[in-house]
Amino acid sequence: MKLTKSYLKNLLIIGLIGLSTFAQSQNIYHKGWIDFNKNGQMDVYEDPTADIEKRVGDLVSQMNVDEKTCQCATLYGYGRVLKDKHPTPEWKNEVWKDGIANIDEMLNGVSNHTTFISNEFTYPHANHAEGINNVQKWFVEETRLGIPVDFSNEGIHGLNHDRATPLPSPIATASTWNKDLVYKAGFIVGREAKALGYTNVYAPILDVARDQRWGRIIETYGEDPFLIAELGSQMVKGIHSGGVASTLKHFAVYGVPKGGRDGNVRTDAHVSPRELHELHMYPFRKVIQEAHPEGVMSSYNDWNGEPVSGSHYFLTELLREKYGFNGYVVSDSRAVEFLFDKHKVSKTYPDAVKQVMEAGLNVRTGFSPPSDYILPLRELISEGKLSMATLDKNVSEVLRVKFKMGLFDHPYVEDPKKANDIVASADTKDFMLDMAQQALILLKNNDNILPLDIANTKNILVTGPMADESKYLVSRYGPSNIELTSVLKGIQNYVGERSNVSYFKGCSTVDANWPESELIQTPLTSGELASIDSAVKQAEQSDAIIAVMGEDEFIVGESKSRTSLDLPGRQTQLLKALKATGKPVIVILINGHPLTINWANKYIDAIFETWYSNSMVGRAVAEAIFGNYNPAGRLPVTVPKTVGQIEFNFPYKQSSQSMAVEQGTGSNGSARVTGALYPFGYGLSYTTFEYSNLKVTPEKQGPMGQVTVSVDVKNTGKLKGDEIVQLYLKDMVSSVITYEYILRGFDRVSLNTGETKTVNFELTPDDMSILDKNMNYVVEPGKFQIMLGSSSVDIRLKKEFEIEE
């Protein structure tokens, strides 16, 4: 590695800092324990064999107010709030001279939401581990009590670090419907985090996305609470397997902003108390109780007129007392400030600080110095407006996590050099391709036009505004500086010399008048006409057309909600012109919102949904088009035909949209378009599957028993393929109106041609429970129907069982 002057200067500074603390550091590190408070004896909190609660209590008893309040705030790392890549003598004059709860995104390579930076401490990866050790060493050795820092980082698209392993967007990850694969994704994120020195990963997102216009639907596992909970639990367990904490986002009711709007507006979720618990709290409750995450991020929205981050009901009664959460709560950025300047429920900012502290918020996070929160907090304590008992409780919950994660026993990365071998290691390449492939959803395959026979496809046109794009593959919440492959490049690499691949863009993602053009369309400009004509001329000379359409990164994500869900810009006009050539047209969708592609669904030959995948998507798409891979992904959301149908999703209350889904009619079909364009759980394959021998055991039992379900699935087609077996449960009669039917099991099964496998499910009392009239979860006596199938509407087998009193 070339040693630059800047790097050598940094090493010199680090060395000087090390010399200044050498005399001290040589006395605090003992065999099996560290003398954090430098008093020459092993205190209870320094004893690795002592009970964690006793260690927490002992440490809190030694802390003064300044030290306690410092454990209530986040310091955003270098490039955000922190101006230094490493400790400097000036840190002794900062508020964190008394410690800090956590440092977020320290030296991860990101400086703001759109710009990614790399320096000698982000890469090579060993340098980062050493840099984190250096920062940690400062807090251990230079603060009075030596409380270690929790180093947090984002991780929903893969670890948010320079050249880490990228994951598909969460909605693409959910499209795999593969719990084992999601566990492995979490394992890789946790493994890389641990190697680099991060101790807490902000993932997964458990928001239940019920409005398809919402810009952040791409960051969720979709619209169904059961699917979200199952995948979320696996992600948490995977991250934990590396010895790293997982922090759930965003608690709670954040996925249904009014009109799909978020960002600078008040989200104003319109959710009834029953739906609050049945839909939006369900994933958090299940994941907390099954996977035991150490962190939760409180959202900046409100529910029922009460900001969540200032709500004792959400942060204490539900989260801790009912769900059993035992970690610490960190705020989403500006969630505390919003109580004062957006929600207007506090007269002053210090009053907002008081509200969140008493509600149960442990750590304030924001893109401003931690002193903005710590100093008002100290004033509240000194003025007697906030009790010491409240402060001690909140601080204890932060410290408990630090003890549980081993920060007081092993505060440093033990072998920084290993990071070079662990992060983005060679064994992740096959995994990345596997994820990209399993996330592919085949939405249409008219007359089995796919897979294409490359021997008979000598001239291929690749067109569309997203064909040669790859920037969308780099997420604010994932790795930066990664190798990217567009769909065009993936097809070119796959085809090689076997066929001629030409490329014409055809049109841009949006037109000059967008988003106004979603309301009032204007005639195509001469330039737009010429661009489409060029693509059409080439299409006329081609054997097949691959049109890569969708949304770029400028119209997908936070604060990027849409008014329409149609293909933006001139993309539909390009598609119509291509179809008019009479040549086969395959559409590849790259998008964040579920798109209402009604014209394409009716007239185009084949359609793939890829969402925002990972950097292997180009290869995955090419192999699927030409038959080297048989797609099997399923939709984790309902795709409506028009935004006029919203809210339109799964699950839905009885008779609220069932006629529209099952029969394609509703309200007699006389005044509106009805039915989904693509229903929840939908996806096609190049092969076919047969279901048989459905067994439900026992067929009668009491309310506290479990029910075993098994079904045989056979590959009856000509190709090996995966089938995603979905179990839905219908409560036939109940004391309150329930959902028409609910997802309560799924399994992705790989089958060779002619092969049969038995798929098993277990239904627990929780799976069969409902919220009764008194808002208590109960299993009511009566009949239930098991429904097995390939999607929420493609039900193959049904059978009933009964719960007796």
C-alpha positions in Angstrom: 0.0 0.0 0.0 1.3 3.4 -0.9 1.9 5.6 2.2 0.7 9.1 1.5 1.8 12.1 3.4 -1.6 12.5 4.9 -1.6 8.9 6.1 1.9 9.2 7.6 0.7 12.4 9.4 -2.3 10.6 10.8 -0.1 7.7 12.1 2.2 10.3 13.7 -0.7 11.9 15.5 -2.0 8.5 16.6 1.4 7.7 17.9 1.7 10.9 19.9 -1.7 10.2 21.5 -0.6 6.7 22.3 2.6 8.0 24.0 0.5 10.5 26.1 -1.5 7.6 27.6 1.1 4.9 27.6 2.0 5.2 31.3 -1.7 5.1 32.2 -2.7 2.3 29.7 0.0 -0.1 30.9 -1.6 -0.1 34.4 -5.3 -0.6 33.5 -5.1 -3.7 31.3 -4.9 -6.8 33.5 -5.3 -10.5 32.8 -9.0 -11.1 32.3 -10.2 -7.6 33.2 -9.7 -3.9 32.6 -9.4 -1.2 35.3 -11.7 1.2 33.5 -11.9 3.7 36.4 -8.1 3.5 36.9 -8.4 3.0 40.7 -6.1 0.0 40.9 -8.7 -2.5 42.0 -11.4 -4.6 40.3 -14.7 -3.0 40.8 -17.9 -4.9 40.3 -18.5 -3.4 36.9 -15.0 -4.4 35.8 -15.5 -8.0 36.9 -16.4 -10.2 33.8 -17.8 -12.9 36.2 -20.2 -10.7 38.0 -23.9 -10.6 37.2 -24.7 -8.0 34.5 -27.4 -6.2 36.7 -24.9 -5.8 39.5 -22.3 -4.5 37.1 -24.8 -2.0 35.7 -25.8 -0.9 39.2 -22.2 -0.5 40.4 -21.2 1.6 37.4 -24.3 3.9 37.6 -23.5 4.4 41.3 -20.1 5.8 40.4 -21.3 8.1 37.6 -21.9 11.8 38.0 -24.5 13.8 36.1 -22.2 14.8 33.3 -21.2 11.2 32.7 -24.8 9.9 32.9 -26.1 12.5 30.4 -23.3 11.7 28.0 -24.7 8.2 27.8 -28.0 9.6 26.4 -26.7 11.0 23.1 -25.2 9.9 19.8 -22.1 11.5 18.2 -22.3 11.2 14.5 -19.0 10.2 13.1 -16.5 11.7 10.8 -17.9 13.6 7.8 -21.2 14.2 9.7 -20.7 15.9 13.0 -17.3 14.8 14.1 -14.6 16.7 12.3 -11.7 14.4 13.2 -10.8 11.0 11.9 -9.1 10.1 15.1 -8.9 11.5 18.7 -7.2 14.9 19.1 -6.2 16.8 22.3 -9.1 19.1 21.6 -11.5 16.2 22.5 -10.8 17.1 26.2 -12.8 20.3 25.6 -15.8 18.6 24.0 -18.9 17.3 25.7 -17.8 13.7 25.1 -14.8 14.1 27.4 -17.2 12.5 29.8 -18.1 9.7 27.4 -20.8 9.1 24.8 -23.5 6.4 24.2 -22.6 5.6 20.7 -20.8 6.9 17.6 -22.7 6.4 14.4 -21.2 5.8 11.0 -17.6 6.4 12.2 -15.2 6.3 9.2 -17.7 4.3 7.1 -17.1 6.3 4.0 -20.3 8.4 3.9 -20.3 12.1 4.4 -23.9 12.9 3.5 -27.0 11.3 1.9 -25.6 11.4 -1.6 -21.8 11.6 -1.5 -19.6 8.7 -0.5 -16.1 9.3 0.5 -13.1 7.0 1.1 -10.0 7.6 3.1 -7.2 5.7 4.6 -9.4 4.7 7.6 -12.3 3.3 5.6 -10.2 1.2 3.3 -8.1 -1.1 3.5 -10.5 -2.6 6.0 -7.8 -3.4 8.6 -7.1 0.4 8.8 -10.7 0.9 9.8 -10.6 -1.7 12.6 -7.4 0.0 13.8 -9.0 3.4 13.6 -12.1 2.3 15.6 -9.7 0.7 18.2 -7.9 4.0 18.4 -11.2 5.9 19.1 -12.4 3.3 21.6 -9.0 3.4 23.3 -9.4 7.2 23.9 -12.8 6.7 25.6 -11.5 3.8 27.7 -8.3 5.5 28.7 -9.0 9.2 28.7 -12.4 9.3 30.4 -12.8 9.0 34.2 -14.8 5.8 34.1 -13.6 4.4 30.8 -17.1 3.5 29.5 -16.7 2.0 26.0 -18.5 3.4 23.0 -21.2 1.5 21.0 -20.2 1.9 17.4 -23.4 1.9 15.3 -23.9 1.8 11.5 -26.7 1.2 9.0 -27.2 -2.2 7.4 -30.5 -2.7 5.6 -28.8 -3.0 2.1 -25.6 -4.6 3.5 -23.2 -2.9 5.9 -23.0 0.8 5.2 -19.2 0.8 4.7 -16.7 1.3 1.9 -16.5 -1.9 -0.2 -18.7 -4.2 2.1 -21.0 -6.9 0.7 -24.1 -5.4 -0.9 -27.6 -6.8 -0.3 -30.6 -6.1 -2.5 -33.0 -3.5 -1.2 -35.3 -4.9 1.6 -38.3 -5.2 -0.7 -36.2 -7.3 -3.1 -34.8 -9.3 -0.2 -38.4 -10.0 0.9 -39.2 -11.1 -2.7 -37.0 -14.2 -2.1 -39.4 -15.5 0.6 -36.4 -17.4 1.8 -35.8 -17.3 5.6 -32.5 -19.2 5.4 -31.2 -16.8 2.8 -32.2 -13.8 4.9 -30.5 -15.3 8.0 -27.3 -15.6 5.9 -27.6 -12.0 4.8 -27.8 -11.0 8.4 -24.9 -13.3 9.2 -22.7 -11.5 6.6 -23.7 -8.1 7.8 -22.9 -9.0 11.4 -19.6 -10.7 10.5 -18.4 -7.7 8.5 -19.5 -5.3 11.2 -17.7 -7.2 13.9 -14.5 -7.3 11.8 -14.6 -3.6 11.2 -15.3 -2.6 14.8 -19.0 -1.8 14.6 -20.9 -3.2 17.5 -24.5 -2.2 16.6 -26.3 -2.4 13.2 -29.4 -0.5 12.4 -31.4 -3.2 10.7 -33.9 -4.6 9.8 -36.7 -2.2 9.0 -40.0 -3.6 10.2 -42.4 -1.0 8.9 -45.5 -2.4 7.4 -45.9 -0.5 4.1 -49.6 -0.2 3.2 -49.5 2.7 0.8 -47.7 1.9 -2.5 -47.0 5.6 -3.2 -44.7 5.9 -0.2 -41.1 6.5 -1.3 -39.6 4.3 1.4 -41.6 1.2 0.5 -38.4 0.0 -1.1 -36.7 -0.1 2.3 -39.4 -2.5 3.8 -40.2 -6.2 3.6 -43.6 -5.3 2.2 -47.1 -5.0 3.4 -47.8 -8.2 5.3 -46.9 -8.3 9.0 -46.3 -12.1 9.2 -43.9 -12.1 6.2 -42.1 -9.0 7.7 -41.8 -10.7 11.2 -40.5 -14.0 9.8 -37.8 -12.4 7.7 -37.0 -9.7 10.3 -36.4 -12.4 13.0 -34.0 -14.1 10.7 -32.1 -10.9 9.9 -31.8 -10.1 13.6 -30.6 -13.6 14.4 -28.1 -13.5 11.6 -26.6 -10.2 12.8 -26.5 -11.4 16.4 -24.6 -14.5 15.3 -21.6 -12.3 14.8 -21.7 -10.9 18.3 -23.2 -7.6 17.1 -26.4 -5.9 18.3 -29.3 -5.3 16.0 -31.5 -2.2 16.1 -35.0 -2.4 14.7 -36.5 0.4 12.6 -38.8 2.4 12.7 -40.9 2.0 15.9 -43.8 2.5 15.1 -46.7 3.1 12.7 -44.3 4.7 10.3 -45.2 2.8 7.1 -48.5 4.4 6.4 -48.0 8.2 6.1 -51.1 10.1 4.9 -51.2 10.0 1.1 -47.9 8.2 1.1 -46.1 11.4 2.1 -43.2 11.8 4.5 -40.0 13.9 4.9 -40.8 17.4 5.9 -44.5 16.8 6.3 -46.2 15.3 9.3 -46.9 11.7 8.4 -50.2 11.7 10.2 -50.9 8.0 10.1 -54.6 7.1 10.0 -54.7 3.8 11.8 -57.3 2.4 14.2 -56.2 0.9 17.5 -57.1 -2.6 16.3 -55.1 -2.2 13.1 -52.3 -0.7 15.1 -51.8 -3.9 17.0 -52.8 -6.4 14.3 -50.7 -5.0 11.5 -48.1 -2.4 12.6 -47.0 -3.7 16.0 -47.2 -7.3 15.1 -43.7 -7.5 13.5 -42.1 -5.6 16.4 -43.8 -7.8 19.0 -42.9 -11.1 17.2 -39.3 -10.1 16.4 -38.6 -8.8 19.9 -40.0 -11.9 21.5 -38.4 -14.4 19.1 -35.0 -12.8 18.2 -34.4 -10.5 21.2 -32.8 -7.5 19.4 -30.8 -5.1 21.6 -31.9 -1.9 20.0 -35.0 -0.1 18.7 -35.1 3.1 16.8 -38.2 5.3 17.6 -39.8 7.0 14.6 -40.5 10.7 14.2 -44.1 10.3 13.3 -47.1 10.4 15.6 -50.1 8.1 16.2 -53.5 9.3 17.6 -52.1 12.8 18.2 -49.1 11.6 20.2 -45.5 11.6 18.9 -44.1 8.1 19.2 -40.7 9.3 20.5 -42.4 11.1 23.3 -44.9 8.4 24.1 -44.7 6.5 27.3 -47.4 4.1 25.9 -45.2 3.1 22.9 -41.7 3.3 24.4 -42.5 1.8 27.9 -45.9 0.2 28.2 -45.8 -1.6 24.8 -42.2 -2.0 24.1 -40.8 -2.9 27.5 -43.7 -4.0 29.6 -45.7 -6.0 27.1 -43.2 -7.1 24.5 -40.3 -7.6 26.9 -37.7 -5.5 25.1 -34.6 -5.2 27.2 -32.3 -3.0 25.1 -32.1 0.7 24.5 -34.1 3.0 22.3 -32.4 5.4 19.9 -34.3 8.2 18.2 -34.6 8.6 14.5 -32.9 11.8 13.4 -34.7 15.0 14.6 -37.4 12.9 16.3 -36.8 14.8 19.5 -36.7 18.2 17.9 -40.0 17.4 16.1 -41.9 17.4 19.3 -41.1 21.1 19.5 -40.9 22.4 16.0 -43.2 20.1 14.0 -45.7 18.4 16.3 -46.0 21.4 18.6 -46.6 19.4 21.7 -43.9 21.2 23.8 -43.5 24.9 24.4 -39.7 24.7 24.4 -37.0 22.3 23.2 -36.0 21.4 26.8 -39.6 20.4 27.4 -39.3 18.1 24.4 -36.2 16.6 26.0 -38.1 16.1 29.2 -41.0 14.4 27.4 -38.8 11.9 25.5 -36.7 11.0 28.6 -39.8 10.3 30.7 -41.4 8.4 27.8 -38.4 5.9 27.7 -36.2 7.2 25.0 -32.6 6.4 25.9 -30.4 8.0 23.2 -31.0 11.0 21.0 -29.6 10.8 17.5 -29.4 13.8 15.2 -27.1 15.4 12.6 -26.1 18.1 15.1 -23.6 18.0 18.0 -24.6 15.8 21.0 -24.3 18.9 23.2 -27.5 20.1 21.7 -29.3 17.4 23.7 -26.9 16.8 26.6 -26.7 20.4 27.8 -30.5 20.9 28.0 -30.7 17.5 29.7 -28.2 18.7 32.4 -30.2 21.8 32.9 -33.4 19.8 33.5 -31.6 17.7 36.1 -30.1 20.7 37.9 -33.4 22.6 37.9 -35.2 19.5 39.3 -37.5 19.3 36.3 -36.3 15.7 35.5 -35.8 13.2 38.2 -32.5 11.4 38.8 -34.4 8.2 38.9 -35.5 8.7 35.3 -32.0 9.5 34.2 -30.6 6.5 36.0 -33.2 4.2 34.5 -32.5 5.4 30.9 -28.7 5.2 31.4 -28.9 1.7 32.9 -30.7 0.5 29.8 -27.9 1.8 27.6 -25.1 0.3 29.8 -26.9 -3.0 30.0 -26.6 -3.4 26.3 -22.9 -2.5 26.4 -22.3 -5.2 29.0 -24.4 -7.8 27.2 -22.4 -7.2 23.9 -19.1 -7.6 25.8 -17.8 -4.1 25.4 -16.5 -4.0 29.0 -14.7 -7.3 28.5 -13.4 -7.0 24.9 -13.7 -3.3 23.9 -11.4 -3.6 20.9 -11.2 -5.5 17.6 -8.8 -8.3 18.6 -7.2 -8.8 15.2 -7.7 -5.8 12.9 -5.8 -7.4 10.0 -8.5 -10.1 9.7 -10.9 -7.4 8.4 -9.1 -7.5 5.1 -10.0 -11.1 4.6 -13.5 -11.0 6.1 -15.2 -8.0 4.5 -16.5 -8.7 1.0 -14.7 -12.0 1.1 -14.6 -14.3 -1.9 -17.3 -16.6 -0.4 -19.9 -13.7 -0.6 -19.9 -13.6 -4.5 -22.0 -16.7 -4.9 -24.3 -15.5 -2.1 -24.8 -12.1 -3.8 -25.7 -13.9 -7.1 -28.0 -16.2 -5.2 -29.9 -13.3 -3.6 -30.2 -11.4 -6.9 -31.6 -14.5 -8.6 -34.0 -15.6 -5.8 -35.4 -12.0 -5.7 -36.4 -12.0 -9.4 -40.1 -12.2 -9.9 -41.5 -13.3 -13.3 -44.8 -11.3 -13.6 -45.7 -12.4 -17.1 -44.6 -15.0 -19.7 -47.1 -15.1 -22.5 -47.0 -18.3 -24.5 -43.9 -19.3 -22.6 -41.8 -17.0 -24.7 -39.1 -17.3 -22.0 -36.5 -18.6 -21.7 -35.1 -17.3 -24.9 -33.1 -19.8 -27.1 -29.9 -18.0 -27.6 -29.1 -20.1 -30.6 -32.2 -18.6 -32.4 -31.7 -15.1 -31.1 -28.9 -13.7 -33.1 -29.7 -10.0 -32.8 -30.8 -8.5 -29.5 -31.8 -4.9 -28.7 -31.4 -3.7 -25.2 -33.2 -0.4 -24.6 -34.8 1.7 -22.0 -33.7 4.4 -19.6 -32.5 1.9 -16.9 -30.6 -0.5 -19.2 -27.2 1.1 -18.7 -27.8 2.5 -15.2 -26.1 1.2 -12.1 -26.0 4.1 -9.6 -29.3 3.0 -8.1 -27.5 -0.1 -6.8 -25.6 2.1 -4.3 -27.8 2.9 -1.3 -27.4 5.5 1.4 -28.0 2.5 3.7 -25.6 0.1 2.1 -22.0 -0.2 0.9 -20.2 2.4 -1.2 -17.5 2.1 -3.8 -18.7 -1.3 -4.9 -18.3 -2.9 -8.4 -21.5 -2.3 -10.3 -23.0 -4.2 -13.3 -25.9 -2.8 -15.3 -28.5 -5.1 -16.9 -27.0 -4.2 -20.3 -23.5 -5.2 -19.2 -24.9 -8.4 -17.7 -26.5 -9.4 -20.9 -23.5 -8.5 -23.0 -21.3 -10.5 -20.7 -23.6 -13.5 -20.8 -24.2 -13.5 -24.6 -20.5 -12.9 -25.5 -19.9 -13.7 -29.1 -23.0 -15.9 -29.5 -25.3 -13.1 -30.4 -25.1 -9.4 -31.4 -26.3 -7.1 -28.7 -27.1 -3.5 -29.6 -28.1 -0.7 -27.3 -30.2 2.5 -27.7 -31.5 4.3 -24.6 -34.8 5.3 -26.2 -35.9 7.8 -23.6 -35.0 9.2 -20.2 -36.5 8.0 -16.9 -38.5 11.2 -16.6 -39.4 13.9 -19.0 -38.6 17.6 -18.6 -42.0 18.4 -17.1 -42.0 15.6 -14.5 -43.7 15.3 -12.0 -46.2 17.7 -13.4 -46.4 15.5 -16.5 -48.0 12.8 -14.3 -51.1 15.1 -14.2 -50.9 16.9 -17.6 -49.0 15.2 -20.4 -47.4 17.3 -23.1 -46.5 16.3 -26.7 -43.2 14.6 -27.2 -40.4 16.9 -28.2 -38.5 16.5 -31.4 -35.5 15.1 -29.4 -37.7 12.6 -27.6 -39.3 11.4 -30.9 -35.9 11.0 -32.5 -34.6 9.0 -29.6 -37.6 6.6 -29.7 -37.3 6.3 -33.5 -33.7 5.3 -33.2 -34.6 2.5 -30.8 -37.4 1.4 -33.0 -35.2 1.2 -36.1 -32.8 -1.0 -34.3 -35.7 -3.1 -32.9 -36.9 -3.8 -36.4 -33.6 -5.5 -37.2 -33.6 -7.5 -33.9 -34.9 -11.0 -33.0 -35.8 -9.9 -29.5 -36.2 -6.6 -27.5 -35.2 -6.3 -23.9 -36.6 -3.1 -22.5 -35.3 -2.0 -19.1 -37.8 0.4 -17.5 -38.6 1.9 -14.2 -37.5 4.5 -11.7 -34.0 5.9 -11.0 -32.6 6.8 -7.6 -33.9 10.4 -7.9 -37.5 9.4 -7.6 -37.3 6.5 -5.1 -36.6 6.6 -1.3 -37.1 8.9 1.6 -39.2 12.0 0.8 -39.8 10.7 -2.7 -43.4 9.7 -2.6 -45.2 9.6 -5.9 -48.6 11.0 -7.1 -48.9 8.3 -9.8 -47.5 4.8 -10.0 -47.3 4.6 -13.8 -44.0 4.3 -15.6 -42.7 7.9 -15.4 -41.7 10.1 -18.4 -42.0 8.7 -21.9 -41.4 5.1 -21.1 -44.9 3.8 -22.0 -44.6 5.6 -25.4 -41.3 3.9 -26.0 -42.9 0.5 -25.1 -45.8 1.1 -27.4 -43.5 1.9 -30.3 -41.4 -1.2 -29.7 -44.4 -3.4 -29.5 -45.6 -2.0 -32.8 -42.6 -3.6 -34.5 -44.1 -7.0 -34.0 -41.0 -8.3 -32.3 -41.0 -10.1 -28.9 -40.6 -7.6 -26.1 -39.4 -8.5 -22.6 -39.6 -5.8 -20.0 -37.2 -5.7 -17.0 -38.5 -3.5 -14.2 -36.0 -1.6 -12.0 -38.1 0.3 -9.5 -38.8 1.1 -5.9 -42.6 1.6 -6.0 -45.0 -1.1 -7.2 -45.8 0.2 -10.7 -49.2 0.2 -12.3 -48.0 -1.1 -15.6 -51.5 -2.0 -17.0 -50.6 -1.5 -20.7 -47.5 -3.5 -20.4 -49.2 -6.3 -18.6 -51.8 -6.6 -21.3 -49.6 -6.3 -24.4 -46.0 -7.0 -23.6 -44.8 -10.6 -24.0 -42.8 -11.1 -20.7 -42.1 -9.0 -17.6 -39.6 -9.3 -14.8 -39.7 -7.4 -11.5 -36.2 -6.9 -10.0 -36.8 -3.9 -7.7 -33.5 -2.4 -6.6 -31.3 -5.4 -6.4 -27.6 -5.9 -5.7 -24.6 -5.5 -7.9 -25.1 -9.0 -9.4 -28.5 -8.1 -10.9 -27.2 -7.8 -14.5 -25.9 -11.4 -14.5 -29.0 -12.7 -12.7 -31.4 -11.1 -15.2 -29.3 -12.4 -18.2 -29.2 -16.0 -16.8 -33.0 -15.9 -16.2 -33.8 -14.6 -19.6 -31.8 -17.3 -21.4 -32.8 -20.2 -19.1 -29.7 -20.7 -16.9 -31.9 -19.8 -13.9 -35.6 -20.5 -13.3 -37.1 -17.5 -11.5 -39.3 -18.1 -8.4 -39.6 -14.8 -6.5 -42.9 -13.7 -5.1 -44.4 -10.2 -4.6 -44.3 -9.0 -0.9 -46.8 -6.3 -1.8 -50.0 -6.0 -3.8 -49.6 -4.1 -7.1 -52.8 -2.1 -7.7 -54.1 -1.2 -11.2 -54.3 2.5 -10.2 -53.6 4.8 -7.3 -57.4 5.3 -7.2 -57.7 1.9 -5.5 -55.3 2.7 -2.7 -55.6 1.6 0.1 -55.5 -1.9 -1.6 -53.4 -4.5 0.0 -53.1 -7.8 1.9 -54.4 -8.8 4.4 -57.7 -7.0 4.2 -60.8 -7.1 6.4 -63.7 -9.4 5.4 -65.6 -8.2 2.4 -63.6 -5.0 2.1 -62.0 -6.0 -1.2 -62.5 -9.8 -1.5 -65.0 -9.5 -4.4 -62.5 -7.4 -6.2 -59.7 -9.9 -5.7 -61.5 -13.2 -6.2 -63.9 -12.3 -9.0 -62.6 -9.1 -10.5 -65.7 -7.3 -9.5 -66.8 -5.0 -6.7 -69.7 -2.6 -6.2 -71.1 -4.4 -9.3 -68.1 -3.2 -11.2 -70.1 -0.3 -12.5 -68.2 2.7 -11.3 -64.6 1.8 -10.8 -61.8 -0.5 -11.9 -61.4 -3.4 -9.5 -59.0 -6.2 -8.7 -55.2 -6.2 -8.3 -52.9 -6.0 -11.2 -50.7 -8.5 -9.3 -51.8 -9.9 -6.0 -49.7 -10.4 -2.9 -47.6 -13.5 -3.1 -47.7 -13.7 -6.9 -45.0 -14.9 -9.1 -44.5 -17.3 -12.1 -42.0 -20.0 -12.9 -40.7 -21.8 -16.1 -42.1 -25.0 -14.6 -45.3 -26.2 -12.9 -46.1 -27.6 -9.5 -48.9 -29.8 -8.2 -50.2 -29.9 -4.6 -51.6 -33.0 -3.0 -52.2 -34.9 0.3 -53.0 -32.0 2.6 -53.0 -33.2 6.2 -54.1 -31.2 9.3 -53.4 -32.7 12.7 -55.3 -32.8 15.0 -58.6 -31.8 13.4 -60.0 -31.0 16.8 -58.3 -29.7 20.0 -58.3 -27.0 22.6 -57.2 -23.4 22.3 -53.7 -23.9 23.7 -52.6 -26.7 21.3 -50.6 -26.6 18.1 -51.7 -27.7 14.7 -49.4 -29.6 12.3 -50.0 -29.0 8.6 -48.3 -31.0 5.8 -48.7 -31.0 2.0 -46.9 -32.8 -0.9 -45.6 -30.6 -3.7 -44.4 -32.1 -7.0 -42.6 -30.5 -9.9 -44.7 -31.5 -12.9 -42.8 -29.4 -15.4 -39.7 -29.9 -17.6 -37.3 -27.8 -15.6 -35.9 -27.7 -12.1 -37.4 -24.9 -10.1 -38.4 -23.5 -6.7 -41.9 -23.3 -5.4 -42.9 -21.0 -2.6 -45.6 -22.8 -0.7 -47.8 -20.3 1.1 -50.1 -21.2 4.0 -53.1 -18.9 4.7 -55.5 -19.2 7.7 -59.2 -18.3 7.7 -61.1 -17.8 10.9 -64.6 -18.9 9.8 -66.6 -17.1 12.6 -65.3 -14.7 15.2 -66.5 -12.3 17.8 -65.0 -9.3 16.0 -64.4 -8.7 12.3 -61.2 -10.3 11.3 -59.1 -10.3 8.1 -60.5 -12.4 5.2 -57.5 -14.7 5.7 -54.0 -14.2 6.9 -50.5 -15.6 5.9 -49.3 -17.9 8.6 -46.5 -19.9 6.9 -44.3 -20.1 3.8 -41.5 -22.2 2.6 -39.3 -22.0 -0.5 -38.7 -25.6 -1.8 -36.4 -26.6 -4.6 -37.6 -29.5 -6.8 -36.1 -31.4 -9.7 -38.3 -32.4 -12.5 -40.7 -35.1 -11.3 -39.5 -34.7 -7.7 -42.0 -34.6 -4.8 -41.3 -33.1 -1.3 -43.4 -32.9 1.8 -43.7 -29.4 3.3 -44.5 -29.1 7.0 -45.9 -26.2 9.0 -46.7 -25.7 12.7 -49.5 -23.3 13.8 -49.2 -22.0 17.3 -51.9 -20.5 19.5 -50.5 -17.1 18.6 -51.0 -17.8 14.9 -54.7 -18.5 15.6 -55.3 -15.7 18.0 -57.3 -12.5 17.4 -57.8 -9.3 19.4 -61.2 -9.7 21.1 -63.6 -6.9 22.0 -61.5 -6.0 25.0 -58.3 -5.9 22.9 -56.9 -9.0 24.4 -55.3 -11.7 22.3 -57.4 -14.9 22.5 -57.9 -18.1 20.6 -61.7 -18.4 20.1 -63.5 -21.7 19.7 -64.7 -22.4 16.3 -63.7 -23.6 12.8 -60.6 -22.5 10.9 -59.7 -23.2 7.3 -56.2 -24.0 6.1 -55.5 -22.7 2.6 -52.4 -23.9 0.7 -51.2 -22.3 -2.5 -48.8 -20.5 -4.7 -50.1 -17.0 -3.9 -52.8 -15.2 -1.9 -55.3 -15.9 -4.7 -53.8 -19.1 -6.2 -55.1 -21.5 -3.5 -54.7 -25.1 -4.4 -55.9 -27.0 -1.4 -58.2 -26.3 1.6 -59.0 -28.1 4.8 -60.8 -27.3 8.1 -59.9 -27.9 11.7 -61.8 -27.0 14.9 -60.8 -25.4 18.2 -63.1 -26.7 20.9 -64.0 -24.9 24.2 
